[in-house]
Amino acid sequence: MNFPTALLACPFALAMICPLTACSSDDSQAVSHNADDRQPEPEAPETLPITRPNGDIDIATVHNDPFQLGGVAIEGDTLLITVSYGGGAEDHDFTLYWNGITARSFPGQINVQLKHNANGDTAEAYLTETLRFDLSGMQQPLVIHVHGHGADDRSTVQYGER
């Protein structure tokens, strides 16, 4: 008697092998999992507000550690700004300042200044991250001029349709 014929002759052996080889007549059966088996949902990236300083803050004197302004884009009602900087040992804080002035043009235009606080981090890793800022309260269409660390470090993006 060959191997497959021997299995058919022994129903007990067949019953033991079927679950191991996933032999099923219906491959569309749903698999249920306990809540403990589910992977956690990925955490949404933090969206930061745009800061409108009151009369007590002079943006020119706000602490500003070096960084390189990368790409700037719009995704829905979110301004995405990619930055690169040295560090790796401490949390770095970025704040986007806007003085509240919109140029009278069509579309309107604003200038925003991105400031960086490295919190004393002198580590030598070179990090790149994308910051997210909430634009949901801004008028549309709008041209946003983002100014980075240096005088020539700037980028422009349009929010909304013309």
Contacts in CASP RR format, 6 or more apart in sequence:
PFRMAT RR
TARGET T0000
AUTHOR 0000-0000-0000
METHOD contacts of the structure
MODEL  1
MNFPTALLACPFALAMICPLTACSSDDSQAVSHNADDRQPEPEAPETLPI
TRPNGDIDIATVHNDPFQLGGVAIEGDTLLITVSYGGGAEDHDFTLYWNG
ITARSFPGQINVQLKHNANGDTAEAYLTETLRFDLSGMQQPLVIHVHGHG
ADDRSTVQYGER
1 9 0 8 1.000
6 13 0 8 1.000
7 13 0 8 1.000
7 14 0 8 1.000
7 17 0 8 1.000
8 14 0 8 1.000
17 23 0 8 1.000
45 130 0 8 1.000
45 132 0 8 1.000
46 132 0 8 1.000
47 78 0 8 1.000
47 132 0 8 1.000
47 133 0 8 1.000
47 134 0 8 1.000
48 94 0 8 1.000
48 95 0 8 1.000
48 96 0 8 1.000
48 131 0 8 1.000
48 132 0 8 1.000
48 133 0 8 1.000
48 134 0 8 1.000
49 133 0 8 1.000
49 134 0 8 1.000
50 79 0 8 1.000
50 96 0 8 1.000
50 97 0 8 1.000
50 98 0 8 1.000
50 112 0 8 1.000
50 133 0 8 1.000
50 134 0 8 1.000
50 135 0 8 1.000
50 138 0 8 1.000
51 95 0 8 1.000
51 96 0 8 1.000
51 97 0 8 1.000
51 98 0 8 1.000
52 97 0 8 1.000
52 98 0 8 1.000
52 99 0 8 1.000
52 100 0 8 1.000
53 59 0 8 1.000
53 97 0 8 1.000
53 99 0 8 1.000
57 97 0 8 1.000
59 97 0 8 1.000
59 99 0 8 1.000
59 113 0 8 1.000
59 115 0 8 1.000
62 95 0 8 1.000
62 97 0 8 1.000
62 115 0 8 1.000
63 115 0 8 1.000
63 117 0 8 1.000
64 115 0 8 1.000
64 116 0 8 1.000
64 117 0 8 1.000
64 149 0 8 1.000
65 85 0 8 1.000
65 92 0 8 1.000
65 116 0 8 1.000
65 117 0 8 1.000
65 118 0 8 1.000
65 120 0 8 1.000
66 85 0 8 1.000
66 86 0 8 1.000
66 116 0 8 1.000
66 149 0 8 1.000
67 83 0 8 1.000
67 84 0 8 1.000
67 85 0 8 1.000
67 86 0 8 1.000
67 94 0 8 1.000
67 114 0 8 1.000
67 116 0 8 1.000
67 148 0 8 1.000
67 149 0 8 1.000
68 83 0 8 1.000
68 84 0 8 1.000
68 85 0 8 1.000
68 149 0 8 1.000
68 153 0 8 1.000
69 81 0 8 1.000
69 82 0 8 1.000
69 83 0 8 1.000
69 114 0 8 1.000
69 146 0 8 1.000
69 148 0 8 1.000
69 149 0 8 1.000
69 153 0 8 1.000
69 154 0 8 1.000
69 155 0 8 1.000
70 81 0 8 1.000
70 82 0 8 1.000
70 83 0 8 1.000
70 84 0 8 1.000
70 155 0 8 1.000
71 80 0 8 1.000
71 81 0 8 1.000
71 82 0 8 1.000
71 155 0 8 1.000
72 79 0 8 1.000
72 80 0 8 1.000
72 81 0 8 1.000
72 82 0 8 1.000
72 144 0 8 1.000
72 146 0 8 1.000
72 155 0 8 1.000
72 156 0 8 1.000
72 157 0 8 1.000
73 79 0 8 1.000
73 80 0 8 1.000
73 157 0 8 1.000
74 80 0 8 1.000
74 135 0 8 1.000
74 157 0 8 1.000
74 158 0 8 1.000
74 159 0 8 1.000
74 160 0 8 1.000
76 135 0 8 1.000
77 134 0 8 1.000
77 135 0 8 1.000
77 136 0 8 1.000
77 137 0 8 1.000
78 132 0 8 1.000
78 133 0 8 1.000
78 134 0 8 1.000
78 135 0 8 1.000
79 96 0 8 1.000
79 132 0 8 1.000
79 133 0 8 1.000
79 134 0 8 1.000
79 135 0 8 1.000
79 144 0 8 1.000
79 146 0 8 1.000
79 157 0 8 1.000
79 159 0 8 1.000
80 130 0 8 1.000
80 131 0 8 1.000
80 132 0 8 1.000
81 94 0 8 1.000
81 96 0 8 1.000
81 114 0 8 1.000
81 130 0 8 1.000
81 131 0 8 1.000
81 133 0 8 1.000
81 146 0 8 1.000
82 128 0 8 1.000
82 129 0 8 1.000
82 130 0 8 1.000
82 131 0 8 1.000
83 94 0 8 1.000
83 114 0 8 1.000
83 116 0 8 1.000
83 128 0 8 1.000
83 129 0 8 1.000
83 130 0 8 1.000
83 131 0 8 1.000
84 126 0 8 1.000
84 127 0 8 1.000
84 128 0 8 1.000
85 92 0 8 1.000
85 116 0 8 1.000
85 118 0 8 1.000
85 126 0 8 1.000
85 127 0 8 1.000
86 118 0 8 1.000
86 121 0 8 1.000
86 123 0 8 1.000
86 124 0 8 1.000
86 125 0 8 1.000
86 126 0 8 1.000
86 127 0 8 1.000
87 118 0 8 1.000
87 121 0 8 1.000
87 122 0 8 1.000
87 123 0 8 1.000
87 124 0 8 1.000
87 125 0 8 1.000
87 126 0 8 1.000
87 127 0 8 1.000
88 121 0 8 1.000
88 123 0 8 1.000
88 125 0 8 1.000
88 127 0 8 1.000
89 121 0 8 1.000
89 122 0 8 1.000
89 123 0 8 1.000
90 118 0 8 1.000
90 119 0 8 1.000
90 120 0 8 1.000
90 121 0 8 1.000
90 123 0 8 1.000
91 119 0 8 1.000
92 116 0 8 1.000
92 117 0 8 1.000
92 118 0 8 1.000
92 119 0 8 1.000
92 121 0 8 1.000
92 127 0 8 1.000
93 116 0 8 1.000
93 117 0 8 1.000
93 119 0 8 1.000
94 114 0 8 1.000
94 115 0 8 1.000
94 116 0 8 1.000
94 117 0 8 1.000
94 131 0 8 1.000
95 114 0 8 1.000
95 115 0 8 1.000
95 117 0 8 1.000
96 112 0 8 1.000
96 113 0 8 1.000
96 114 0 8 1.000
96 115 0 8 1.000
96 131 0 8 1.000
96 133 0 8 1.000
96 146 0 8 1.000
97 112 0 8 1.000
97 113 0 8 1.000
97 114 0 8 1.000
97 115 0 8 1.000
98 110 0 8 1.000
98 111 0 8 1.000
98 112 0 8 1.000
98 113 0 8 1.000
99 111 0 8 1.000
100 110 0 8 1.000
101 110 0 8 1.000
101 111 0 8 1.000
102 108 0 8 1.000
102 109 0 8 1.000
102 110 0 8 1.000
102 139 0 8 1.000
102 142 0 8 1.000
103 109 0 8 1.000
103 110 0 8 1.000
106 141 0 8 1.000
106 162 0 8 1.000
107 140 0 8 1.000
107 141 0 8 1.000
107 142 0 8 1.000
107 143 0 8 1.000
107 158 0 8 1.000
107 160 0 8 1.000
107 162 0 8 1.000
108 139 0 8 1.000
108 141 0 8 1.000
108 142 0 8 1.000
108 143 0 8 1.000
109 142 0 8 1.000
109 143 0 8 1.000
109 144 0 8 1.000
109 145 0 8 1.000
110 138 0 8 1.000
110 142 0 8 1.000
110 143 0 8 1.000
110 144 0 8 1.000
110 145 0 8 1.000
111 145 0 8 1.000
111 147 0 8 1.000
112 144 0 8 1.000
112 145 0 8 1.000
112 146 0 8 1.000
112 147 0 8 1.000
113 147 0 8 1.000
113 148 0 8 1.000
114 131 0 8 1.000
114 146 0 8 1.000
114 147 0 8 1.000
114 148 0 8 1.000
114 149 0 8 1.000
116 149 0 8 1.000
135 142 0 8 1.000
135 159 0 8 1.000
138 159 0 8 1.000
140 159 0 8 1.000
140 160 0 8 1.000
140 161 0 8 1.000
141 158 0 8 1.000
141 159 0 8 1.000
141 160 0 8 1.000
141 161 0 8 1.000
141 162 0 8 1.000
142 158 0 8 1.000
142 159 0 8 1.000
142 160 0 8 1.000
143 156 0 8 1.000
143 157 0 8 1.000
143 158 0 8 1.000
143 159 0 8 1.000
144 156 0 8 1.000
144 157 0 8 1.000
144 158 0 8 1.000
144 159 0 8 1.000
145 154 0 8 1.000
145 155 0 8 1.000
145 156 0 8 1.000
146 154 0 8 1.000
146 155 0 8 1.000
146 156 0 8 1.000
146 157 0 8 1.000
147 153 0 8 1.000
147 154 0 8 1.000
148 154 0 8 1.000
END
